[in-house]
């Protein structure tokens, strides 16, 4: 009762590395430097207690003689007080259990679990083991995340419910679990869609295996394949774009061969006819045709070169200060006489003076393309060139009274897709590089209105 050691068994001697019982009998438990003050206080108060502690032999400091003065033992101590017939305390009884091996094993399990959690977090792989009948079990936190659930949610609230699964995938999972219980299915591999808190879906691959055909023993491994799916979609998109690009290039080459051959045939044919005729009027007519086709061929080659520069990323913009009204005036003057008989090319009235910094040649290129198209489809009335100054931008336009464009064709022209003319595709690229927008408004029989914007800053 005063804390002096009276007896200990052989197992206790082995645990504390004591070869001779006489070496330790008589030591006082309250002098033990390894025991905590909490344990000693419980002993003095005659309280029953279960205490776990790390028994560090290096801290004995001569408390008793031991063959081992180094090392640590994980100790579980159960303490109780013994009383006599008069209910007076006579002895302390300590039952010591060496838990070192259990602690080492537990620590290894925890270390492995932490390692597996780390791998799961990094590789986005989850693991769960559950009973197909009770739907209860255990899962890593990465498994919960992969199915859109909060960590620690009871598996009974997840298995067979799958609230975050896409309805189609949920139906498949529930059907599979029913078959597992009936013993007609033992494995499943499926890519499922998981709805996240923001409402969008991600992808998770689910692998479920029933071990030994026992519905109580199910292993589920899942992993997030969202990036894989996105890459797959990008590859499919890239493949489709490559095939479309190949098709368009083939069509482009075939079209360009035809377009180049047309003016060349005219140039070659009428050049030969010029040599064979002696009539000056006829010769002049042939020369005009050759000159017009020379111009068309040069424009076509220039467009092809511009398109090649766009694809190669070498299509440059060289901005300088310029005056917008003078630009439009020069265009009106240069196209006078080139329109069909009865068609007048006009400068919009009351244009304000406007200085801006831009590439004059590129603006010319866009407007010339608009004017050329207008001349081609305008047989009476007029073609007007002008601009409107707005708060942060200027809107250039070419308006005609020509045949107009059918509504079903306007979509393609408004998108400036390949096939609507090389010039329009190039115009769109120029305007985009100038930080503007380009578009078309048209009504069949009443004319067309081509426009583009240019920032004033």
DRENDO-1510 file (C-alpha; in Angstrom, 1 decimal, always signed):
<recs>
REC; n; res; u; v; w
REC; 1; UNK; +0.0; +0.0; +0.0 .
REC; 2; UNK; +3.0; +2.3; +0.4 .
REC; 3; UNK; +4.1; +1.7; -3.2 .
REC; 4; UNK; +6.9; -0.8; -2.5 .
REC; 5; UNK; +7.2; -3.7; -5.0 .
REC; 6; UNK; +6.3; -7.0; -3.3 .
REC; 7; UNK; +6.2; -9.4; -6.2 .
REC; 8; UNK; +6.1; -9.8; -10.0 .
REC; 9; UNK; +5.7; -12.7; -12.4 .
REC; 10; UNK; +8.1; -14.1; -14.9 .
REC; 11; UNK; +6.5; -12.4; -17.9 .
REC; 12; UNK; +6.8; -9.1; -16.1 .
REC; 13; UNK; +10.5; -9.7; -15.6 .
REC; 14; UNK; +11.0; -10.5; -19.3 .
REC; 15; UNK; +9.2; -7.4; -20.3 .
REC; 16; UNK; +11.3; -5.1; -18.1 .
REC; 17; UNK; +14.5; -7.1; -18.8 .
REC; 18; UNK; +15.1; -8.3; -15.2 .
REC; 19; UNK; +17.1; -11.4; -14.8 .
REC; 20; UNK; +16.9; -11.7; -11.0 .
REC; 21; UNK; +13.8; -10.8; -9.0 .
REC; 22; UNK; +15.9; -9.6; -6.1 .
REC; 23; UNK; +17.3; -6.8; -8.3 .
REC; 24; UNK; +13.9; -5.0; -8.2 .
REC; 25; UNK; +11.9; -6.1; -5.1 .
REC; 26; UNK; +11.5; -3.2; -2.7 .
REC; 27; UNK; +11.7; -0.4; -5.3 .
REC; 28; UNK; +9.0; +2.2; -4.8 .
REC; 29; UNK; +6.5; +2.8; -7.6 .
REC; 30; UNK; +6.2; +6.4; -6.7 .
REC; 31; UNK; +9.9; +6.9; -7.5 .
REC; 32; UNK; +9.6; +5.4; -11.0 .
REC; 33; UNK; +10.8; +8.3; -13.3 .
REC; 34; UNK; +9.0; +6.9; -16.3 .
REC; 35; UNK; +5.5; +6.8; -14.8 .
REC; 36; UNK; +3.6; +10.0; -15.2 .
REC; 37; UNK; +2.3; +12.2; -12.4 .
REC; 38; UNK; -1.2; +11.3; -13.6 .
REC; 39; UNK; -0.6; +7.6; -13.0 .
REC; 40; UNK; +0.9; +8.2; -9.6 .
REC; 41; UNK; -1.9; +10.5; -8.6 .
REC; 42; UNK; -4.5; +7.8; -9.5 .
REC; 43; UNK; -2.5; +5.3; -7.4 .
REC; 44; UNK; -2.6; +7.6; -4.4 .
REC; 45; UNK; -6.3; +8.1; -4.8 .
REC; 46; UNK; -6.9; +4.4; -5.1 .
REC; 47; UNK; -8.6; +4.9; -8.5 .
REC; 48; UNK; -8.9; +2.2; -11.1 .
REC; 49; UNK; -7.3; +3.2; -14.4 .
REC; 50; UNK; -6.3; +2.0; -17.8 .
REC; 51; UNK; -3.3; +4.0; -19.0 .
REC; 52; UNK; -1.2; +3.7; -22.2 .
REC; 53; UNK; +2.3; +5.0; -22.1 .
REC; 54; UNK; +5.7; +4.8; -23.8 .
REC; 55; UNK; +8.1; +3.2; -21.4 .
REC; 56; UNK; +11.5; +4.7; -22.2 .
REC; 57; UNK; +14.3; +2.6; -20.6 .
REC; 58; UNK; +16.8; +5.4; -21.1 .
REC; 59; UNK; +15.0; +7.5; -18.5 .
REC; 60; UNK; +15.2; +5.0; -15.6 .
REC; 61; UNK; +18.3; +6.8; -14.2 .
REC; 62; UNK; +19.3; +3.8; -12.0 .
REC; 63; UNK; +15.8; +3.2; -10.7 .
REC; 64; UNK; +16.5; -0.5; -11.0 .
REC; 65; UNK; +19.2; -2.6; -12.7 .
REC; 66; UNK; +18.2; -3.7; -16.2 .
REC; 67; UNK; +20.1; -5.4; -19.0 .
REC; 68; UNK; +18.5; -2.9; -21.4 .
REC; 69; UNK; +19.1; +0.7; -20.8 .
REC; 70; UNK; +17.9; +1.8; -24.3 .
REC; 71; UNK; +14.7; +1.3; -26.2 .
REC; 72; UNK; +11.1; +2.0; -25.8 .
REC; 73; UNK; +8.2; -0.3; -24.9 .
REC; 74; UNK; +4.5; +0.6; -25.7 .
REC; 75; UNK; +2.9; -0.3; -22.4 .
REC; 76; UNK; -0.8; -0.7; -21.4 .
REC; 77; UNK; -1.2; -0.6; -17.6 .
REC; 78; UNK; -4.4; -1.6; -15.8 .
REC; 79; UNK; -4.3; -0.4; -12.2 .
REC; 80; UNK; -6.5; -1.4; -9.3 .
REC; 81; UNK; -6.4; -1.4; -5.4 .
REC; 82; UNK; -6.8; -4.5; -3.3 .
REC; 83; UNK; -8.6; -4.3; +0.0 .
REC; 84; UNK; -8.7; -6.4; +3.2 .
REC; 85; UNK; -11.9; -7.7; +5.0 .
REC; 86; UNK; -12.2; -4.3; +6.7 .
REC; 87; UNK; -12.2; -2.5; +3.3 .
REC; 88; UNK; -8.8; -1.1; +4.0 .
REC; 89; UNK; -6.3; -0.8; +1.1 .
REC; 90; UNK; -3.5; -3.3; +1.4 .
REC; 91; UNK; -1.9; -3.6; -2.0 .
REC; 92; UNK; -1.8; -2.1; -5.5 .
REC; 93; UNK; -2.1; -4.6; -8.4 .
REC; 94; UNK; -0.7; -3.6; -11.8 .
REC; 95; UNK; -1.3; -5.7; -14.9 .
REC; 96; UNK; +1.2; -4.8; -17.6 .
REC; 97; UNK; +0.6; -5.6; -21.3 .
REC; 98; UNK; +3.4; -5.1; -23.9 .
REC; 99; UNK; +1.7; -3.5; -26.9 .
REC; 100; UNK; +4.9; -2.7; -28.8 .
REC; 101; UNK; +4.2; -5.2; -31.6 .
REC; 102; UNK; +0.6; -4.1; -31.9 .
REC; 103; UNK; +1.6; -0.5; -32.0 .
REC; 104; UNK; +4.3; -1.1; -34.6 .
REC; 105; UNK; +1.7; -3.0; -36.7 .
REC; 106; UNK; -0.9; -0.3; -36.2 .
REC; 107; UNK; +1.6; +2.4; -37.2 .
REC; 108; UNK; +2.6; +0.5; -40.3 .
REC; 109; UNK; -1.1; +0.2; -41.2 .
REC; 110; UNK; -1.6; +3.9; -40.6 .
REC; 111; UNK; +1.5; +4.7; -42.6 .
REC; 112; UNK; +0.3; +2.5; -45.4 .
REC; 113; UNK; -3.1; +4.1; -45.3 .
REC; 114; UNK; -1.5; +7.6; -45.4 .
REC; 115; UNK; +0.6; +6.5; -48.3 .
REC; 116; UNK; -2.4; +5.0; -50.1 .
REC; 117; UNK; -4.3; +8.3; -49.4 .
REC; 118; UNK; -1.5; +10.2; -50.9 .
REC; 119; UNK; -1.3; +8.0; -53.9 .
REC; 120; UNK; -5.1; +8.2; -54.2 .
REC; 121; UNK; -5.1; +12.0; -54.0 .
REC; 122; UNK; -2.3; +12.3; -56.6 .
REC; 123; UNK; -3.5; +9.7; -59.0 .
REC; 124; UNK; -7.2; +10.3; -58.2 .
REC; 125; UNK; -7.7; +6.7; -57.5 .
REC; 126; UNK; -10.3; +5.6; -54.8 .
REC; 127; UNK; -10.8; +2.3; -53.0 .
REC; 128; UNK; -13.8; +0.9; -51.2 .
REC; 129; UNK; -14.8; -2.5; -49.6 .
REC; 130; UNK; -18.4; -3.0; -48.9 .
REC; 131; UNK; -21.1; -5.6; -48.3 .
REC; 132; UNK; -23.5; -5.9; -51.2 .
REC; 133; UNK; -26.4; -6.9; -48.9 .
REC; 134; UNK; -26.1; -4.4; -46.1 .
REC; 135; UNK; -24.4; -1.8; -48.3 .
REC; 136; UNK; -22.1; -0.9; -45.4 .
REC; 137; UNK; -18.3; -0.8; -45.6 .
REC; 138; UNK; -15.1; +1.3; -45.7 .
REC; 139; UNK; -13.6; +3.7; -48.3 .
REC; 140; UNK; -10.7; +6.0; -48.8 .
REC; 141; UNK; -11.4; +9.7; -49.0 .
REC; 142; UNK; -10.4; +9.7; -52.7 .
REC; 143; UNK; -13.2; +7.2; -53.4 .
REC; 144; UNK; -15.8; +9.6; -51.9 .
REC; 145; UNK; -14.4; +12.5; -53.9 .
REC; 146; UNK; -14.6; +10.5; -57.2 .
REC; 147; UNK; -18.3; +9.8; -56.7 .
REC; 148; UNK; -19.1; +13.3; -55.6 .
REC; 149; UNK; -19.7; +12.5; -51.9 .
REC; 150; UNK; -18.4; +14.1; -48.8 .
REC; 151; UNK; -15.7; +12.1; -46.9 .
REC; 152; UNK; -17.0; +10.0; -44.1 .
REC; 153; UNK; -20.6; +9.7; -45.5 .
REC; 154; UNK; -21.9; +6.3; -44.5 .
REC; 155; UNK; -21.7; +3.9; -47.5 .
REC; 156; UNK; -25.3; +2.9; -46.8 .
REC; 157; UNK; -26.2; +6.4; -47.9 .
REC; 158; UNK; -24.2; +6.0; -51.2 .
REC; 159; UNK; -24.2; +2.4; -52.4 .
REC; 160; UNK; -27.5; +1.7; -54.2 .
REC; 161; UNK; -28.5; +5.4; -54.1 .
REC; 162; UNK; -25.7; +7.1; -56.2 .
REC; 163; UNK; -27.4; +10.5; -55.9 .
REC; 164; UNK; -24.6; +12.2; -57.8 .
REC; 165; UNK; -24.5; +9.9; -60.7 .
REC; 166; UNK; -26.1; +10.8; -64.1 .
REC; 167; UNK; -29.6; +9.1; -64.2 .
REC; 168; UNK; -28.5; +6.7; -67.0 .
REC; 169; UNK; -25.4; +5.6; -65.0 .
REC; 170; UNK; -27.3; +5.4; -61.7 .
REC; 171; UNK; -29.8; +3.0; -63.3 .
REC; 172; UNK; -26.9; +0.8; -64.5 .
REC; 173; UNK; -25.3; +0.7; -61.0 .
REC; 174; UNK; -28.6; -0.1; -59.2 .
REC; 175; UNK; -29.3; -2.9; -61.8 .
REC; 176; UNK; -25.8; -4.3; -61.2 .
REC; 177; UNK; -26.2; -4.4; -57.4 .
REC; 178; UNK; -29.5; -6.2; -57.8 .
REC; 179; UNK; -27.8; -8.8; -59.9 .
REC; 180; UNK; -24.9; -9.2; -57.4 .
REC; 181; UNK; -27.4; -10.0; -54.7 .
REC; 182; UNK; -29.1; -12.5; -56.9 .
REC; 183; UNK; -25.7; -14.0; -57.8 .
REC; 184; UNK; -26.0; -13.4; -61.5 .
REC; 185; UNK; -23.2; -10.7; -61.8 .
REC; 186; UNK; -19.7; -10.5; -60.4 .
REC; 187; UNK; -17.9; -7.6; -62.1 .
REC; 188; UNK; -18.6; -4.2; -63.6 .
REC; 189; UNK; -16.4; -1.7; -65.5 .
REC; 190; UNK; -18.1; +1.5; -66.6 .
REC; 191; UNK; -17.3; +5.2; -67.2 .
REC; 192; UNK; -19.9; +7.2; -65.3 .
REC; 193; UNK; -20.8; +10.9; -65.2 .
REC; 194; UNK; -20.7; +12.6; -61.7 .
REC; 195; UNK; -22.6; +15.8; -61.0 .
REC; 196; UNK; -20.6; +18.3; -59.0 .
REC; 197; UNK; -21.8; +21.1; -56.7 .
REC; 198; UNK; -21.7; +23.7; -59.5 .
REC; 199; UNK; -23.9; +21.5; -61.7 .
REC; 200; UNK; -21.4; +20.4; -64.2 .
REC; 201; UNK; -20.5; +16.7; -64.8 .
REC; 202; UNK; -17.1; +15.0; -64.5 .
REC; 203; UNK; -16.1; +11.5; -65.5 .
REC; 204; UNK; -15.2; +8.6; -63.2 .
REC; 205; UNK; -14.3; +5.0; -64.2 .
REC; 206; UNK; -15.9; +2.5; -61.8 .
REC; 207; UNK; -14.5; -1.1; -61.4 .
REC; 208; UNK; -16.5; -3.4; -59.1 .
REC; 209; UNK; -15.4; -7.0; -58.3 .
REC; 210; UNK; -17.3; -9.5; -56.2 .
REC; 211; UNK; -14.8; -11.7; -54.5 .
REC; 212; UNK; -15.4; -15.5; -54.4 .
REC; 213; UNK; -18.9; -14.9; -55.7 .
REC; 214; UNK; -20.0; -13.7; -52.3 .
REC; 215; UNK; -22.3; -10.6; -52.4 .
REC; 216; UNK; -21.0; -9.6; -48.9 .
REC; 217; UNK; -17.4; -9.2; -50.3 .
REC; 218; UNK; -17.3; -6.4; -52.9 .
REC; 219; UNK; -14.3; -4.3; -53.9 .
REC; 220; UNK; -14.7; -1.1; -55.8 .
REC; 221; UNK; -11.9; +0.8; -57.3 .
REC; 222; UNK; -12.7; +4.1; -59.1 .
REC; 223; UNK; -10.6; +6.9; -60.6 .
REC; 224; UNK; -11.2; +10.3; -62.1 .
REC; 225; UNK; -10.8; +10.2; -65.9 .
REC; 226; UNK; -12.1; +13.7; -66.6 .
REC; 227; UNK; -8.8; +14.9; -68.1 .
REC; 228; UNK; -8.6; +11.6; -70.1 .
REC; 229; UNK; -12.1; +12.2; -71.5 .
REC; 230; UNK; -11.3; +15.9; -72.3 .
REC; 231; UNK; -8.1; +14.8; -74.0 .
REC; 232; UNK; -10.1; +12.2; -76.0 .
REC; 233; UNK; -12.6; +14.8; -77.0 .
REC; 234; UNK; -9.8; +17.2; -78.1 .
REC; 235; UNK; -8.2; +14.4; -80.1 .
REC; 236; UNK; -11.5; +13.6; -81.8 .
REC; 237; UNK; -12.1; +17.3; -82.5 .
REC; 238; UNK; -8.5; +17.7; -83.8 .
REC; 239; UNK; -9.0; +14.7; -86.0 .
REC; 240; UNK; -12.3; +16.1; -87.4 .
REC; 241; UNK; -10.7; +19.5; -88.0 .
REC; 242; UNK; -7.7; +17.9; -89.7 .
REC; 243; UNK; -10.0; +15.9; -92.0 .
REC; 244; UNK; -12.1; +19.0; -92.7 .
REC; 245; UNK; -8.9; +21.0; -93.3 .
REC; 246; UNK; -7.7; +18.3; -95.7 .
REC; 247; UNK; -11.1; +18.3; -97.5 .
REC; 248; UNK; -11.2; +22.1; -97.7 .
REC; 249; UNK; -7.6; +22.3; -99.0 .
REC; 250; UNK; -8.4; +19.7; -101.7 .
REC; 251; UNK; -11.5; +21.8; -102.6 .
REC; 252; UNK; -9.5; +25.0; -102.5 .
REC; 253; UNK; -6.8; +23.6; -104.8 .
REC; 254; UNK; -9.4; +22.4; -107.2 .
REC; 255; UNK; -11.2; +25.7; -107.1 .
REC; 256; UNK; -8.0; +27.7; -107.5 .
REC; 257; UNK; -7.0; +25.6; -110.5 .
REC; 258; UNK; -10.2; +26.5; -112.1 .
REC; 259; UNK; -10.0; +30.2; -111.1 .
REC; 260; UNK; -6.5; +30.6; -112.4 .
REC; 261; UNK; -7.2; +28.7; -115.6 .
REC; 262; UNK; -10.1; +31.0; -116.5 .
REC; 263; UNK; -8.2; +34.3; -116.9 .
REC; 264; UNK; -5.1; +32.4; -118.3 .
REC; 265; UNK; -7.3; +30.9; -121.0 .
REC; 266; UNK; -8.7; +34.3; -121.9 .
REC; 267; UNK; -5.2; +35.9; -121.9 .
REC; 268; UNK; -3.7; +33.2; -124.1 .
REC; 269; UNK; -6.7; +33.0; -126.4 .
REC; 270; UNK; -7.2; +36.7; -127.0 .
REC; 271; UNK; -3.4; +37.4; -127.2 .
REC; 272; UNK; -3.4; +34.9; -130.2 .
REC; 273; UNK; -6.4; +36.6; -131.7 .
REC; 274; UNK; -4.7; +40.0; -131.4 .
REC; 275; UNK; -1.9; +38.7; -133.7 .
REC; 276; UNK; -4.4; +37.5; -136.3 .
REC; 277; UNK; -6.6; +40.6; -136.6 .
REC; 278; UNK; -5.8; +43.8; -138.6 .
REC; 279; UNK; -8.8; +45.7; -137.4 .
REC; 280; UNK; -7.7; +48.4; -134.9 .
REC; 281; UNK; -11.0; +48.4; -133.1 .
REC; 282; UNK; -11.1; +44.7; -132.8 .
REC; 283; UNK; -7.5; +44.6; -131.6 .
REC; 284; UNK; -8.3; +47.2; -128.9 .
REC; 285; UNK; -11.3; +45.2; -127.7 .
REC; 286; UNK; -9.1; +42.1; -127.4 .
REC; 287; UNK; -6.4; +44.1; -125.6 .
REC; 288; UNK; -9.0; +45.4; -123.1 .
REC; 289; UNK; -10.1; +41.8; -122.4 .
REC; 290; UNK; -6.5; +40.7; -121.9 .
REC; 291; UNK; -5.8; +43.7; -119.6 .
REC; 292; UNK; -9.0; +42.9; -117.5 .
REC; 293; UNK; -8.0; +39.2; -117.2 .
REC; 294; UNK; -4.4; +40.3; -116.3 .
REC; 295; UNK; -5.9; +42.3; -113.4 .
REC; 296; UNK; -8.1; +39.4; -112.3 .
REC; 297; UNK; -5.2; +37.0; -112.4 .
REC; 298; UNK; -3.0; +39.4; -110.4 .
REC; 299; UNK; -5.7; +39.9; -107.8 .
REC; 300; UNK; -6.3; +36.2; -107.5 .
REC; 301; UNK; -2.5; +35.5; -107.0 .
REC; 302; UNK; -2.4; +38.4; -104.5 .
REC; 303; UNK; -5.3; +36.9; -102.5 .
REC; 304; UNK; -3.6; +33.5; -102.5 .
REC; 305; UNK; -0.4; +35.0; -101.2 .
REC; 306; UNK; -2.3; +36.9; -98.5 .
REC; 307; UNK; -4.1; +33.7; -97.5 .
REC; 308; UNK; -0.7; +31.9; -97.3 .
REC; 309; UNK; +0.6; +34.6; -95.1 .
REC; 310; UNK; -2.4; +34.4; -92.8 .
REC; 311; UNK; -1.9; +30.6; -92.4 .
REC; 312; UNK; +1.8; +31.1; -91.8 .
REC; 313; UNK; +1.2; +33.9; -89.2 .
REC; 314; UNK; +3.2; +36.4; -91.2 .
REC; 315; UNK; +0.3; +38.6; -92.3 .
REC; 316; UNK; +1.5; +42.0; -90.9 .
REC; 317; UNK; -0.4; +45.2; -90.0 .
REC; 318; UNK; +1.6; +48.4; -90.3 .
REC; 319; UNK; -0.4; +51.3; -88.6 .
REC; 320; UNK; +0.2; +54.9; -89.5 .
REC; 321; UNK; -1.9; +58.1; -89.1 .
REC; 322; UNK; -4.4; +58.5; -91.9 .
REC; 323; UNK; -7.5; +60.5; -92.8 .
REC; 324; UNK; -10.6; +58.5; -93.4 .
REC; 325; UNK; -12.5; +60.9; -95.7 .
REC; 326; UNK; -9.5; +61.1; -98.1 .
REC; 327; UNK; -9.3; +57.3; -98.1 .
REC; 328; UNK; -13.0; +57.0; -99.2 .
REC; 329; UNK; -12.6; +59.9; -101.7 .
REC; 330; UNK; -9.6; +58.3; -103.4 .
REC; 331; UNK; -11.6; +55.0; -103.7 .
REC; 332; UNK; -14.6; +56.7; -105.3 .
REC; 333; UNK; -12.3; +58.4; -107.8 .
REC; 334; UNK; -10.4; +55.3; -108.7 .
REC; 335; UNK; -13.6; +53.2; -109.4 .
REC; 336; UNK; -15.3; +55.9; -111.5 .
REC; 337; UNK; -16.1; +54.5; -114.9 .
REC; 338; UNK; -15.6; +50.8; -113.8 .
REC; 339; UNK; -19.2; +50.3; -112.8 .
REC; 340; UNK; -21.9; +49.1; -115.3 .
REC; 341; UNK; -23.7; +51.6; -117.4 .
REC; 342; UNK; -26.4; +53.3; -115.3 .
REC; 343; UNK; -24.6; +52.7; -112.0 .
REC; 344; UNK; -23.0; +55.6; -110.2 .
REC; 345; UNK; -20.3; +55.3; -107.5 .
REC; 346; UNK; -20.9; +57.9; -104.8 .
REC; 347; UNK; -19.2; +59.3; -101.7 .
REC; 348; UNK; -21.6; +59.5; -98.7 .
REC; 349; UNK; -22.6; +63.1; -98.0 .
REC; 350; UNK; -21.4; +65.2; -95.0 .
REC; 351; UNK; -18.6; +62.8; -94.0 .
REC; 352; UNK; -16.8; +64.4; -90.9 .
REC; 353; UNK; -13.1; +64.8; -90.9 .
REC; 354; UNK; -11.6; +61.9; -89.1 .
REC; 355; UNK; -7.9; +61.0; -88.4 .
REC; 356; UNK; -7.1; +57.6; -87.0 .
REC; 357; UNK; -4.1; +55.3; -86.7 .
REC; 358; UNK; -4.4; +52.2; -88.9 .
REC; 359; UNK; -2.9; +50.4; -91.9 .
REC; 360; UNK; -4.2; +52.4; -94.9 .
REC; 361; UNK; -3.3; +49.6; -97.4 .
REC; 362; UNK; -5.3; +47.0; -95.4 .
REC; 363; UNK; -8.3; +49.3; -95.1 .
REC; 364; UNK; -8.1; +49.9; -98.8 .
REC; 365; UNK; -8.0; +46.2; -99.4 .
REC; 366; UNK; -11.2; +45.5; -97.4 .
REC; 367; UNK; -13.1; +48.4; -99.0 .
REC; 368; UNK; -11.9; +47.5; -102.5 .
REC; 369; UNK; -13.2; +44.0; -102.0 .
REC; 370; UNK; -16.6; +45.4; -100.9 .
REC; 371; UNK; -16.7; +47.7; -103.9 .
REC; 372; UNK; -15.7; +45.0; -106.3 .
REC; 373; UNK; -18.5; +42.7; -105.1 .
REC; 374; UNK; -21.0; +45.6; -105.2 .
REC; 375; UNK; -20.0; +46.4; -108.8 .
REC; 376; UNK; -20.4; +42.8; -109.8 .
REC; 377; UNK; -24.0; +42.5; -108.6 .
REC; 378; UNK; -25.3; +46.1; -109.1 .
REC; 379; UNK; -27.0; +46.7; -112.5 .
REC; 380; UNK; -28.7; +50.0; -111.8 .
REC; 381; UNK; -28.8; +52.7; -109.1 .
REC; 382; UNK; -25.7; +53.5; -107.1 .
REC; 383; UNK; -22.9; +52.3; -104.9 .
REC; 384; UNK; -22.2; +54.5; -101.8 .
REC; 385; UNK; -18.9; +54.5; -99.8 .
REC; 386; UNK; -18.8; +56.1; -96.4 .
REC; 387; UNK; -18.4; +55.8; -92.7 .
REC; 388; UNK; -20.2; +56.6; -89.4 .
REC; 389; UNK; -18.3; +57.9; -86.3 .
REC; 390; UNK; -19.5; +56.4; -83.0 .
REC; 391; UNK; -18.4; +56.8; -79.4 .
REC; 392; UNK; -15.4; +54.4; -79.5 .
REC; 393; UNK; -15.3; +53.3; -83.1 .
REC; 394; UNK; -15.8; +54.2; -86.7 .
REC; 395; UNK; -18.0; +52.1; -89.0 .
REC; 396; UNK; -16.9; +51.9; -92.7 .
REC; 397; UNK; -19.5; +50.7; -95.2 .
REC; 398; UNK; -20.2; +50.1; -98.8 .
REC; 399; UNK; -23.9; +50.2; -99.7 .
REC; 400; UNK; -25.4; +49.2; -103.1 .
REC; 401; UNK; -28.8; +49.0; -104.8 .
REC; 402; UNK; -27.9; +45.7; -106.5 .
REC; 403; UNK; -29.6; +42.3; -106.5 .
REC; 404; UNK; -29.0; +41.6; -102.9 .
REC; 405; UNK; -28.3; +38.2; -101.3 .
REC; 406; UNK; -30.8; +35.5; -100.4 .
REC; 407; UNK; -31.3; +34.9; -96.7 .
REC; 408; UNK; -30.0; +31.3; -96.8 .
REC; 409; UNK; -26.8; +32.5; -98.4 .
REC; 410; UNK; -26.3; +35.5; -96.0 .
REC; 411; UNK; -25.3; +33.1; -93.1 .
REC; 412; UNK; -22.3; +31.9; -95.0 .
REC; 413; UNK; -21.3; +35.3; -96.2 .
REC; 414; UNK; -21.8; +36.8; -92.7 .
REC; 415; UNK; -19.5; +34.1; -91.3 .
REC; 416; UNK; -17.0; +34.8; -94.1 .
REC; 417; UNK; -16.4; +31.1; -94.4 .
REC; 418; UNK; -14.1; +29.6; -97.1 .
REC; 419; UNK; -16.1; +29.2; -100.3 .
REC; 420; UNK; -17.6; +32.7; -100.2 .
REC; 421; UNK; -14.6; +34.1; -101.9 .
REC; 422; UNK; -10.9; +34.4; -100.9 .
REC; 423; UNK; -11.3; +38.1; -100.6 .
REC; 424; UNK; -14.0; +38.0; -97.9 .
REC; 425; UNK; -12.0; +35.5; -95.8 .
REC; 426; UNK; -9.0; +37.8; -96.0 .
REC; 427; UNK; -11.1; +40.8; -95.2 .
REC; 428; UNK; -12.3; +39.1; -92.0 .
REC; 429; UNK; -8.8; +38.4; -90.9 .
REC; 430; UNK; -7.7; +42.0; -91.6 .
REC; 431; UNK; -10.6; +43.4; -89.6 .
REC; 432; UNK; -10.0; +41.0; -86.7 .
REC; 433; UNK; -6.3; +42.0; -86.5 .
REC; 434; UNK; -7.5; +45.6; -86.4 .
REC; 435; UNK; -9.7; +44.7; -83.4 .
REC; 436; UNK; -12.9; +45.4; -85.3 .
REC; 437; UNK; -15.9; +43.5; -86.5 .
REC; 438; UNK; -17.2; +42.7; -90.0 .
REC; 439; UNK; -20.7; +42.0; -91.2 .
REC; 440; UNK; -23.4; +42.1; -93.9 .
REC; 441; UNK; -27.0; +43.3; -94.2 .
REC; 442; UNK; -28.9; +42.5; -97.3 .
REC; 443; UNK; -32.4; +42.2; -98.8 .
REC; 444; UNK; -33.0; +40.4; -102.1 .
REC; 445; UNK; -33.9; +42.9; -104.9 .
REC; 446; UNK; -33.0; +45.9; -102.8 .
REC; 447; UNK; -29.3; +45.7; -102.3 .
REC; 448; UNK; -26.5; +44.9; -99.8 .
REC; 449; UNK; -24.8; +46.7; -97.0 .
REC; 450; UNK; -21.2; +45.5; -96.2 .
REC; 451; UNK; -19.6; +47.0; -93.2 .
REC; 452; UNK; -16.7; +46.8; -90.7 .
REC; 453; UNK; -15.7; +48.6; -87.6 .
REC; 454; UNK; -12.4; +50.1; -86.5 .
REC; 455; UNK; -11.6; +51.3; -82.9 .
REC; 456; UNK; -10.9; +55.0; -82.6 .
REC; 457; UNK; -8.3; +54.6; -79.7 .
</recs>
